[in-house]
Amino acid sequence: VQVVESGVGLMQPGESPRLSCAASGFPFSTFAMSWVRQAPGKGLEWVSGISGDGMNVDYIDSVKGRFTISRDNAKNTVSLQMNSLKLEDTALYYCTRYGSGWYHGSPLDWGQGTQVTVAS
C-alpha cells in the first residue's frame, strides 16, 4: 500500500490551492479516504473524509464551505480543494486510507504528509 501526497507549500491568505494524493497497492474504490492535518505544536485533526464510492463526504466545521474533497476512482487519486485559505489552515496535511468503504474509526495507512503554510 502506498499513499503519496503532493502539495503546495507556502501560500497567502485567500488563495485556493489543491492537494492531491495518489494511491496504489489496494482496490482504491473499495476504501474510504480522508485528509488529516497537524498544525505546529498541536495534535492530529481530521479534516475531511470521502466514502469509497465517492457518494458521501464530510468536513470539520472550520473548513465547511471552503474545502472540497473528491476522488477519481479511475485514476486512484483523492484531492482536497482548499478555497479561501486562512492562517489557521497552516499544517502538515496527511492523506489516509480507511479499512472499509466508510470513514469511521482510525485510518489504516498514512502518507508522508505535505506541508501547507499560510502566511501574509
N, C-alpha and C positions, 0 to 999 in steps of 0.2 A: 504494500500500500504506500502510495506517495501522494502527498498533498503539498503543492507549491504555490505560494502567493507571489504576485507581482504587484508592486505598489507605486507610490507617487512621491514619497519623500517630503520635502518642505513645501508647504502651501500657505497661502494667505487666507485670512478670514473671508468668507463669502464665496470662495472658489468651489468648484464642483468636480472633484476627481472621481475616478472609478478604480476600485480594487478588483483584481481578478485572481482566480485560483484555478489551477489545473490539477486534476486528479487522475490517478491511474492505479491499476492493480486490483480493482474490485468492480463489480457491476454497478456503475455510477447511479443509474436511475433507481436503484433499489434503496438507496440510503439517503436520509436527510443530511443536510449540511448546515453549517452555521458560521457566523463570524463572532469572534470573541476578542475583546481588547483588554489591554492592560496599560493604564496611564502611569506615568512616572510616580513611583512611591505608593502605588495603590494596588489593590487586588484585581483578579480577573473579573471582567464584566461581560456577560453575554449581551450581544448587540442585536442580532437578528438570526432567524432560522428559516429554512425552507424545506418542505417535505420532499420526499424522493420524486414524486410526480410533479412537483412544482406548483401544485394547486393550493397549498396552504403556506402562508408566510406569517411571521410575527416579528415585532420590534420592541425594544425597550422604549419607554415613553420619551426619553430625551432625544431620540432620533426619529420618532414617528413624524411623517410628513416631510422629512429631509432625506432620509436614506431609503433606498430601494434595493432589495435583494432579488436576484434572478438566477436562473440556471439554464444551461443548454445541455440537455442530456445526450444530444448527438455529438457534442464536442467535449463532453466530460469537463465542463467548466461551470463555475459559480462566480457571480460578480456582486459587488456592492457599489451601487451608485451613491455617492455621497454629495448631496447638494447643500449649499449654504453652510459651509464648514464654520465651526466655531473653535475658539481657542481650546475649549474643554474637550474637543474631539481628538486632541493630541494623545497618541497612544501607539503601542505596538499591537497590530491587528493580526489575529490568527484565523486562518481558515480551518474548520474542523469537520470531521465526519462522525455521524452517529452510527449506532449499531443496528438501526432499523430505518424504516421509511419515515419515521416521525421524530421530531426534535425534542424528545423527552429524555431526562436523565443526563448523564455525563457523556461527552463525545469520546469516541474511541481513539481517533487519530487526529493529530495536530500538525499543521505546517510549521515552518520555522519562524513565521511571523514577518510582517512587513511594517516598517515604521511610517507613521503619518504624523508629521509635526506641523502644527498650525501656528503661525507667528506673523505679526504685522510688521 
